[in-house]
Amino acid sequence: MTNHAIIGCGRVAPNHVHGFGEVDGWSVSTVCDTVPGRAREFAAQHGVPVATDDVDQVLDDGAVTSVSITTGHGRHAELVEAALLAGKHVLVEKPFGLSPDTARALVDLARSRGLVLSSVSQHRYDPVVLAVREWIALGLLGEITFVTATLQARRTRDYYESSDWRGTHGGEGGSALINQGFHCLDTVRWLCGDLAPQAAVTRTVALGDVIETEDTLCGLLTTRGGAPVLLSVTVASSVEWRTRIEVVGTDGSVTFDLDHPGRLHFWSGSRELHVRAEAERDRRAVEEPVGVSYYGVSHNRQIADFCASVGSGHPMLVDVSDSVGTLESITGLYQHAGAGAAR
């Protein structure tokens, strides 16, 4: 049995317990959280044998092969480095730290030590996203003319006040973009490749007395081919969670979401595109998420890919270097908005 540990027992940790529990030959043996009592409560709830508030205890345990880092954003990089230096394979929640330079150094460290390092981009594994990516690669949309991506979500005072890192520049690195809007931006990069930030505007519409970061951002980026990408995100909506991504090309157009389950809403183009889109629309398998509903179920798919890579040495579907690119796009947008992003 391959033992995995989870450092950080917050909102997304249940997805990691479930995902690793679904892989044959793997189990979550240890959970850790520096808040006294939280790890023990989480372990009891999820049937994990060992709970501790000591990170060093986890990293010094020779029986632990790999770790998930599911803490606040500001601790991601330091914990990834410590885990790699302890010889552990690492799956870290998004974002891949707050500094692209630091993230690149961590990629180099993992490679030099022959360890698997992956940053969570679960929606890249969503069936509808993989389908649209294939259609673009096959040329069914022609040349991309523009892309729009929108997210509206609702975050309450309690959401920010329940942690010491959310809504702060040092702890979260921003807010609406780097946390919730991350998913739309990362998915567009998966579909279209590298994006160059051109302009951005941020504002705080609600809870300005609670957070020091943005709750709304609108940005403009361009693809390598020069197609504009319009990104709009807010956590000051009355809607709990709603996304839309529209990819428009010279020969076809598609619109889909990253909600649960992710759905294809519109398509137009060739007969082949119609056949493929109708098959995707009619796909019936719907898995129920174990955690927050809009996290979806694709943590399981990325976790299975991570475990396979640890076992075989074969590369994962999503290379960790691309996570650095997403972080560069995020920090670039913040810099255009004058929001004091890390470099």
C-alpha positions as CSV (number, residue, x, y, z in Angstrom):
1,M,0.0,0.0,0.0
2,T,1.3,3.5,-1.0
3,N,0.7,6.0,1.8
4,H,-0.3,9.6,1.1
5,A,-0.6,12.5,3.5
6,I,-2.6,15.7,3.4
7,I,-1.3,18.9,4.9
8,G,-4.2,21.3,5.4
9,C,-7.7,20.2,6.4
10,G,-9.8,22.9,4.8
11,R,-12.6,23.1,2.2
12,V,-10.8,21.1,-0.5
13,A,-9.2,18.4,1.6
14,P,-12.2,16.0,1.3
15,N,-11.6,15.9,-2.4
16,H,-8.1,14.6,-1.9
17,V,-9.1,12.0,0.7
18,H,-11.7,10.7,-1.7
19,G,-9.5,10.8,-4.8
20,F,-6.6,8.9,-3.3
21,G,-9.0,6.4,-1.7
22,E,-10.3,5.6,-5.1
23,V,-6.9,4.5,-6.5
24,D,-6.1,0.9,-6.1
25,G,-3.0,0.4,-3.8
26,W,-3.1,3.9,-2.4
27,S,-4.5,5.3,0.9
28,V,-4.5,8.5,2.9
29,S,-2.6,7.5,6.1
30,T,-2.0,10.9,7.7
31,V,-3.6,14.3,7.8
32,C,-2.0,17.5,9.3
33,D,-3.3,20.9,10.2
34,T,-1.5,23.5,12.3
35,V,-4.8,24.6,13.9
36,P,-5.0,22.6,17.1
37,G,-7.7,19.9,17.0
38,R,-8.7,20.4,13.3
39,A,-6.7,17.4,12.0
40,R,-8.0,15.1,14.6
41,E,-11.6,16.1,13.8
42,F,-11.0,15.7,10.1
43,A,-9.3,12.3,10.5
44,A,-12.2,11.0,12.6
45,Q,-14.7,12.3,10.0
46,H,-12.9,10.7,7.1
47,G,-11.4,7.6,8.6
48,V,-7.8,8.6,8.4
49,P,-5.5,6.6,10.9
50,V,-3.1,9.4,11.9
51,A,-3.7,13.1,12.7
52,T,-1.1,15.6,13.7
53,D,-0.5,19.4,13.9
54,D,3.3,18.9,13.2
55,V,4.3,19.2,9.6
56,D,7.8,17.9,10.4
57,Q,6.2,14.7,11.7
58,V,4.6,14.1,8.3
59,L,7.7,14.9,6.2
60,D,10.0,12.8,8.5
61,D,7.7,9.8,8.1
62,G,9.5,7.3,5.8
63,A,6.3,5.4,5.2
64,V,4.7,8.4,3.5
65,T,5.4,8.5,-0.2
66,S,3.6,11.6,-1.3
67,V,1.7,14.6,0.1
68,S,-1.1,17.0,-0.9
69,I,-0.6,20.6,0.1
70,T,-4.1,22.0,0.7
71,T,-3.3,25.0,2.9
72,G,-3.8,28.7,2.3
73,H,-2.1,30.1,-0.8
74,G,0.7,31.9,1.0
75,R,2.1,28.6,2.4
76,H,2.0,26.6,-0.8
77,A,5.6,27.3,-2.0
78,E,7.4,26.8,1.4
79,L,5.6,23.5,2.0
80,V,6.2,22.2,-1.5
81,E,9.9,22.9,-1.1
82,A,10.0,21.2,2.3
83,A,8.2,18.2,1.0
84,L,10.4,17.9,-2.0
85,L,13.5,18.2,0.1
86,A,12.1,15.4,2.3
87,G,11.8,13.2,-0.8
88,K,8.1,13.3,-1.2
89,H,6.1,13.5,-4.4
90,V,3.8,16.5,-4.2
91,L,0.3,17.5,-5.4
92,V,-0.3,21.1,-4.5
93,E,-3.6,22.9,-4.7
94,K,-3.9,25.9,-7.0
95,P,-2.4,28.5,-7.2
96,F,1.1,27.2,-7.6
97,G,2.3,29.7,-4.9
98,L,2.3,33.4,-5.3
99,S,5.5,34.0,-7.2
100,P,6.3,32.7,-10.7
101,D,10.0,32.8,-10.0
102,T,9.7,30.7,-6.9
103,A,7.4,28.3,-8.8
104,R,9.9,27.8,-11.5
105,A,12.6,27.0,-9.0
106,L,10.3,24.4,-7.4
107,V,9.8,22.7,-10.8
108,D,13.6,22.6,-11.2
109,L,14.0,21.1,-7.7
110,A,11.4,18.4,-8.3
111,R,13.1,17.4,-11.6
112,S,16.6,17.4,-10.1
113,R,15.4,14.9,-7.4
114,G,13.3,12.8,-9.7
115,L,10.0,13.5,-7.9
116,V,6.5,14.1,-9.3
117,L,5.2,17.6,-8.7
118,S,1.8,18.6,-9.9
119,S,-0.4,21.7,-9.2
120,V,-4.2,21.1,-9.2
121,S,-5.9,22.1,-12.4
122,Q,-8.8,19.7,-12.1
123,H,-11.0,21.3,-14.8
124,R,-8.4,20.5,-17.4
125,Y,-9.5,16.9,-16.8
126,D,-13.2,17.7,-17.3
127,P,-14.6,15.7,-20.2
128,V,-16.2,18.7,-21.9
129,V,-13.0,20.7,-21.6
130,L,-11.0,17.8,-23.1
131,A,-13.5,17.5,-25.9
132,V,-13.3,21.2,-26.8
133,R,-9.5,21.1,-26.7
134,E,-9.5,18.2,-29.1
135,W,-11.9,20.1,-31.5
136,I,-9.6,23.1,-31.5
137,A,-6.5,20.9,-32.1
138,L,-8.3,19.2,-35.0
139,G,-9.0,22.6,-36.6
140,L,-12.8,22.3,-36.3
141,L,-13.1,25.8,-35.1
142,G,-10.6,27.3,-37.6
143,E,-8.5,30.2,-36.4
144,I,-9.6,31.5,-33.0
145,T,-10.9,35.0,-33.3
146,F,-11.8,35.7,-29.7
147,V,-12.5,34.0,-26.4
148,T,-14.7,35.2,-23.5
149,A,-14.7,33.7,-20.0
150,T,-16.9,34.8,-17.1
151,L,-17.4,33.7,-13.6
152,Q,-19.9,35.1,-11.1
153,A,-19.9,33.8,-7.6
154,R,-20.9,34.8,-4.1
155,R,-18.5,35.0,-1.1
156,T,-19.8,36.1,2.2
157,R,-18.3,37.9,5.2
158,D,-18.1,34.6,7.0
159,Y,-16.0,33.0,4.2
160,Y,-13.3,35.6,4.7
161,E,-13.5,36.0,8.5
162,S,-13.3,32.2,9.0
163,S,-9.6,32.2,7.9
164,D,-6.5,34.3,8.5
165,W,-5.4,34.3,4.9
166,R,-8.3,34.9,2.6
167,G,-8.9,38.4,1.3
168,T,-5.3,39.4,2.1
169,H,-2.5,40.2,-0.4
170,G,0.1,38.3,1.6
171,G,-2.1,35.2,2.4
172,E,-4.2,34.8,-0.7
173,G,-2.3,36.9,-3.2
174,G,-5.5,38.6,-4.4
175,S,-9.0,37.2,-4.3
176,A,-11.5,36.9,-7.1
177,L,-9.0,36.2,-9.8
178,I,-6.3,34.1,-8.1
179,N,-8.9,32.0,-6.2
180,Q,-12.2,31.6,-8.0
181,G,-11.4,33.1,-11.4
182,F,-8.3,30.9,-11.6
183,H,-10.4,28.1,-13.0
184,C,-11.7,30.0,-16.1
185,L,-8.2,31.5,-16.9
186,D,-6.4,28.2,-16.5
187,T,-9.0,26.4,-18.7
188,V,-8.6,29.0,-21.4
189,R,-4.8,28.6,-21.3
190,W,-5.3,24.8,-21.6
191,L,-7.4,25.4,-24.7
192,C,-5.5,28.2,-26.4
193,G,-1.9,28.1,-25.0
194,D,0.1,30.9,-23.5
195,L,-1.7,34.2,-22.8
196,A,-0.2,37.7,-22.6
197,P,-1.9,40.1,-20.2
198,Q,-2.7,43.4,-21.8
199,A,-4.9,45.3,-19.4
200,A,-7.0,44.8,-16.2
201,V,-9.3,46.7,-13.9
202,T,-10.1,45.6,-10.3
203,R,-12.5,46.9,-7.7
204,T,-14.0,45.9,-4.4
205,V,-17.8,46.2,-4.6
206,A,-18.7,44.4,-1.3
207,L,-17.0,43.7,2.0
208,G,-14.4,46.3,1.6
209,D,-14.2,46.5,5.4
210,V,-13.3,42.8,5.5
211,I,-11.0,42.2,2.6
212,E,-8.0,44.1,1.3
213,T,-8.1,42.5,-2.1
214,E,-10.4,42.6,-5.1
215,D,-13.8,41.0,-5.4
216,T,-14.1,41.9,-9.1
217,L,-11.7,41.9,-12.0
218,C,-12.0,42.4,-15.7
219,G,-9.0,41.7,-17.9
220,L,-7.8,41.5,-21.5
221,L,-5.2,39.0,-22.6
222,T,-4.1,37.8,-26.1
223,T,-3.2,34.4,-27.4
224,R,0.1,33.8,-29.3
225,G,-1.9,34.2,-32.5
226,G,-3.2,37.6,-31.3
227,A,-6.8,36.6,-30.5
228,P,-8.2,38.7,-27.6
229,V,-9.4,36.9,-24.5
230,L,-11.9,38.8,-22.3
231,L,-12.0,37.6,-18.7
232,S,-14.5,38.8,-16.2
233,V,-14.8,37.5,-12.6
234,T,-16.6,38.6,-9.5
235,V,-17.3,37.1,-6.0
236,A,-19.8,40.0,-5.3
237,S,-22.7,38.3,-7.2
238,S,-26.0,37.0,-5.7
239,V,-25.3,33.8,-7.6
240,E,-23.4,31.0,-5.8
241,W,-21.4,29.9,-8.8
242,R,-21.9,30.3,-12.6
243,T,-19.3,30.1,-15.4
244,R,-19.3,30.5,-19.1
245,I,-16.5,30.1,-21.6
246,E,-17.1,30.9,-25.3
247,V,-14.5,30.1,-28.0
248,V,-15.2,31.7,-31.4
249,G,-13.3,30.7,-34.5
250,T,-13.5,31.3,-38.2
251,D,-15.1,27.9,-38.8
252,G,-16.9,27.1,-35.6
253,S,-18.0,28.3,-32.2
254,V,-18.7,26.6,-28.8
255,T,-20.0,27.7,-25.4
256,F,-19.6,25.6,-22.3
257,D,-19.3,25.9,-18.5
258,L,-17.2,24.6,-15.6
259,D,-20.2,24.1,-13.3
260,H,-21.2,20.6,-12.1
261,P,-21.6,18.8,-14.3
262,G,-19.7,20.8,-16.9
263,R,-22.0,21.2,-19.9
264,L,-21.8,22.2,-23.6
265,H,-24.4,24.9,-24.2
266,F,-23.9,25.9,-27.8
267,W,-22.0,24.9,-30.9
268,S,-22.0,25.9,-34.6
269,G,-19.8,24.7,-37.4
270,S,-19.1,21.8,-39.7
271,R,-20.9,18.5,-39.8
272,E,-18.0,16.8,-37.9
273,L,-18.2,19.4,-35.2
274,H,-22.0,18.9,-34.9
275,V,-21.5,15.1,-34.6
276,R,-18.8,15.4,-31.9
277,A,-20.7,18.1,-30.0
278,E,-24.0,16.1,-30.0
279,A,-22.1,13.1,-28.6
280,E,-20.6,15.3,-25.9
281,R,-24.0,16.8,-25.1
282,D,-25.6,13.3,-24.8
283,R,-22.9,11.9,-22.5
284,R,-24.9,10.7,-19.5
285,A,-22.4,9.7,-16.9
286,V,-22.7,12.1,-14.0
287,E,-20.6,11.6,-10.9
288,E,-21.5,13.3,-7.6
289,P,-18.8,15.4,-6.0
290,V,-17.8,14.6,-2.5
291,G,-16.9,18.1,-1.5
292,V,-18.1,21.6,-2.6
293,S,-20.4,21.0,-5.6
294,Y,-18.7,23.4,-8.0
295,Y,-15.3,21.8,-7.4
296,G,-16.7,19.1,-9.6
297,V,-15.3,15.5,-9.7
298,S,-12.1,15.9,-11.8
299,H,-9.9,16.0,-8.7
300,N,-10.3,12.2,-8.9
301,R,-9.0,12.2,-12.5
302,Q,-6.0,14.3,-11.8
303,I,-5.2,12.3,-8.6
304,A,-5.4,9.1,-10.6
305,D,-3.0,10.6,-13.1
306,F,-0.6,11.7,-10.3
307,C,-0.6,8.2,-8.8
308,A,0.1,6.6,-12.2
309,S,3.0,9.0,-12.7
310,V,4.5,8.2,-9.3
311,G,4.2,4.5,-10.0
312,S,5.4,4.5,-13.6
313,G,7.5,7.6,-14.0
314,H,5.5,8.6,-17.1
315,P,4.6,12.2,-17.5
316,M,1.2,13.5,-16.4
317,L,-1.4,14.9,-18.9
318,V,-0.8,18.4,-17.4
319,D,2.9,19.4,-17.0
320,V,3.6,21.3,-13.9
321,S,5.5,23.9,-15.9
322,D,2.2,25.0,-17.4
323,S,1.0,25.9,-13.9
324,V,3.8,28.4,-13.8
325,G,2.4,29.9,-16.9
326,T,-1.1,30.3,-15.4
327,L,0.5,32.0,-12.3
328,E,2.4,34.3,-14.7
329,S,-0.9,35.3,-16.4
330,I,-2.5,36.0,-13.0
331,T,0.3,38.1,-11.7
332,G,0.5,39.9,-15.0
333,L,-3.1,40.9,-14.8
334,Y,-2.7,42.1,-11.2
335,Q,0.3,44.2,-12.3
336,H,-1.7,45.8,-15.1
337,A,-4.4,46.6,-12.5
338,G,-1.9,48.0,-10.1
339,A,-2.9,45.5,-7.5
340,G,0.6,44.8,-6.1
341,A,1.0,41.2,-7.3
342,A,4.1,39.2,-6.4
343,R,6.9,38.9,-8.9
